[in-house]
């Protein structure tokens, strides 16, 4: 049963909306947060590869990390260029400094997202035996599909934000779309999980 992990997913995704409504984080930070969640997905993908492939992860793991990291970097360039990181006409600070400043208030929410993925890994992949029948190739390809869905969601959410000029409705829509996409992917991923003999 995936209800606990689905609940954890929903709660973790709603925390950014609470942060925006309380004035603690901005739309820019929400988009950067969701981009950085891909790193969490990559981490648990490596754990899954270690469970399924055992010693093979010593060879496939670095390849996946390098390729996936490059894919994330390209996605970040797009997200960074989509957002306006400097409201004034002043020169923008270096990218890493901007990113560190934006991410500073997000550690607690990022931790909740990490816990959400950890719960799914423990309850579903290990607890329900989903690792049975999995292959290294399938595990390595799965995170890329998520980035594509997130990419489309960020484009649409960012477009709505620019149209409305109001962060709260845009963030609510962005988070709503992400929850729907995440739950759909989550349910489809775990629907065919093998049952313990």
C-alpha positions as CSV (number, residue, x, y, z in Angstrom):
1,X,0.0,0.0,0.0
2,X,1.5,3.4,-1.0
3,X,-0.8,5.7,1.1
4,X,1.9,6.7,3.7
5,X,4.5,7.5,1.0
6,X,1.8,9.4,-1.1
7,X,0.9,11.4,2.0
8,X,4.5,12.2,2.7
9,X,4.8,13.4,-0.9
10,X,1.8,15.7,-0.7
11,X,2.9,17.2,2.6
12,X,6.4,17.8,1.4
13,X,5.1,19.5,-1.7
14,X,2.7,21.8,0.2
15,X,5.4,23.2,2.4
16,X,6.7,25.6,-0.2
17,X,3.2,27.1,-0.6
18,X,3.1,27.7,3.2
19,X,6.5,29.4,2.9
20,X,5.3,31.7,0.1
21,X,2.0,32.6,1.9
22,X,4.0,33.4,5.1
23,X,6.4,35.6,3.1
24,X,9.5,33.5,3.9
25,X,10.2,32.3,0.3
26,X,9.6,33.5,-3.2
27,X,8.5,32.0,-6.5
28,X,12.1,32.0,-7.6
29,X,13.1,29.9,-4.6
30,X,10.3,27.5,-5.1
31,X,11.4,26.8,-8.7
32,X,15.0,26.4,-7.6
33,X,13.8,24.1,-4.8
34,X,12.0,21.8,-7.2
35,X,15.0,21.8,-9.6
36,X,17.2,20.7,-6.7
37,X,14.8,17.9,-5.8
38,X,16.2,16.2,-8.9
39,X,19.5,15.7,-6.9
40,X,17.5,13.9,-4.2
41,X,15.9,11.7,-6.9
42,X,19.4,11.0,-8.3
43,X,20.7,10.0,-4.8
44,X,17.9,7.5,-4.3
45,X,18.4,6.2,-7.8
46,X,22.0,5.4,-6.9
47,X,20.8,3.6,-3.8
48,X,18.3,1.6,-5.9
49,X,21.1,0.7,-8.3
50,X,23.2,-0.5,-5.4
51,X,20.4,-2.7,-4.2
52,X,19.6,-4.2,-7.7
53,X,23.1,-4.2,-9.3
54,X,25.2,-4.7,-6.1
55,X,28.9,-4.5,-7.3
56,X,27.9,-3.3,-10.7
57,X,27.0,0.1,-9.2
58,X,30.8,0.7,-8.9
59,X,30.9,1.1,-12.6
60,X,27.4,2.2,-13.5
61,X,27.1,4.6,-10.6
62,X,29.8,7.1,-11.6
63,X,28.5,7.0,-15.2
64,X,25.0,7.8,-14.1
65,X,26.1,10.5,-11.7
66,X,28.2,12.2,-14.3
67,X,25.5,12.0,-17.1
68,X,22.6,12.9,-14.8
69,X,24.6,15.7,-13.2
70,X,25.2,17.2,-16.7
71,X,21.5,16.9,-17.5
72,X,20.7,18.7,-14.3
73,X,23.2,21.4,-15.1
74,X,21.6,22.1,-18.5
75,X,18.2,22.2,-16.8
76,X,19.5,24.6,-14.2
77,X,20.8,27.0,-16.9
78,X,17.3,27.0,-18.4
79,X,15.6,27.6,-15.0
80,X,18.2,30.3,-14.1
81,X,17.6,32.1,-17.4
82,X,13.8,31.9,-17.0
83,X,13.8,33.7,-13.7
84,X,14.7,37.3,-13.1
85,X,17.3,37.1,-10.3
86,X,17.9,40.8,-10.2
87,X,14.9,43.1,-9.9
88,X,17.0,46.2,-10.3
89,X,19.3,47.2,-13.2
90,X,22.4,46.5,-11.0
91,X,24.9,43.9,-12.1
92,X,23.9,40.4,-10.9
93,X,26.2,38.6,-8.5
94,X,28.0,35.4,-9.6
95,X,25.6,32.5,-10.1
96,X,26.9,30.4,-7.2
97,X,26.4,33.4,-4.8
98,X,22.9,34.0,-6.1
99,X,22.1,30.3,-5.8
100,X,23.4,30.1,-2.2
101,X,21.4,33.2,-1.2
102,X,18.2,31.8,-2.7
103,X,18.7,28.4,-1.2
104,X,19.5,29.5,2.4
105,X,15.8,29.5,3.6
106,X,15.0,26.2,1.8
107,X,17.0,23.7,3.8
108,X,14.0,22.6,6.0
109,X,11.7,22.1,3.0
110,X,14.5,20.3,1.1
111,X,14.8,18.0,4.1
112,X,11.1,17.3,4.0
113,X,11.4,16.4,0.3
114,X,14.4,14.1,1.1
115,X,12.3,12.4,3.9
116,X,9.4,11.9,1.4
117,X,11.7,10.1,-1.0
118,X,13.3,8.2,1.8
119,X,9.9,7.0,3.0
120,X,9.0,5.8,-0.5
121,X,12.4,4.0,-0.9
122,X,12.0,2.3,2.5
123,X,8.3,1.4,2.3
124,X,8.0,0.6,-1.4
125,X,11.3,-0.2,-3.0
126,X,12.6,-2.2,-0.1
127,X,9.5,-3.0,2.1
128,X,7.2,-4.1,-0.8
129,X,10.0,-5.8,-2.7
130,X,9.9,-3.5,-5.7
131,X,13.6,-4.1,-6.3
132,X,12.6,-7.6,-7.6
133,X,12.5,-7.6,-11.4
134,X,14.1,-4.1,-11.7
135,X,17.0,-3.6,-14.0
136,X,19.9,-1.2,-13.9
137,X,18.9,0.3,-17.2
138,X,15.3,1.0,-16.2
139,X,16.4,2.6,-12.9
140,X,18.9,4.8,-14.7
141,X,16.3,6.1,-17.2
142,X,13.5,6.8,-14.7
143,X,14.8,10.1,-13.3
144,X,15.1,11.7,-16.8
145,X,11.4,11.3,-17.3
146,X,10.8,13.2,-14.1
147,X,13.0,16.0,-15.2
148,X,11.1,16.4,-18.4
149,X,7.7,16.5,-16.6
150,X,9.2,19.1,-14.1
151,X,10.6,21.1,-16.9
152,X,7.2,21.4,-18.6
153,X,5.6,22.3,-15.2
154,X,8.2,25.0,-14.5
155,X,7.7,26.5,-17.9
156,X,3.9,26.7,-17.4
157,X,4.2,27.8,-13.8
158,X,6.7,30.5,-14.7
159,X,4.5,31.7,-17.6
160,X,1.5,32.0,-15.3
161,X,3.6,33.9,-12.7
162,X,4.7,36.4,-15.3
163,X,1.1,36.9,-16.5
164,X,-0.5,37.3,-13.1
165,X,2.4,39.3,-11.5
166,X,1.2,37.7,-8.2
167,X,3.4,35.0,-6.7
168,X,0.9,33.2,-4.5
169,X,-1.6,32.1,-7.2
170,X,1.3,31.1,-9.5
171,X,3.0,29.1,-6.7
172,X,-0.3,27.4,-5.8
173,X,-0.8,26.4,-9.5
174,X,2.8,25.3,-9.9
175,X,2.7,23.2,-6.7
176,X,-0.7,21.8,-7.7
177,X,0.6,20.7,-11.1
178,X,3.7,19.2,-9.5
179,X,1.6,17.3,-6.9
180,X,-0.6,15.9,-9.7
181,X,2.4,14.9,-11.8
182,X,4.3,13.4,-8.8
183,X,1.3,11.4,-7.6
184,X,0.6,10.1,-11.2
185,X,4.3,9.0,-11.6
186,X,4.3,7.7,-8.0
187,X,1.1,5.6,-8.4
188,X,2.2,4.3,-11.8
189,X,5.6,3.4,-10.5
190,X,4.3,1.5,-7.5
191,X,1.1,0.1,-8.9
192,X,2.8,-3.0,-10.4
193,X,5.0,-3.7,-7.4
194,X,5.5,-7.4,-6.7
195,X,3.8,-8.8,-3.7
196,X,5.8,-10.6,-1.0
197,X,5.4,-14.4,-1.4
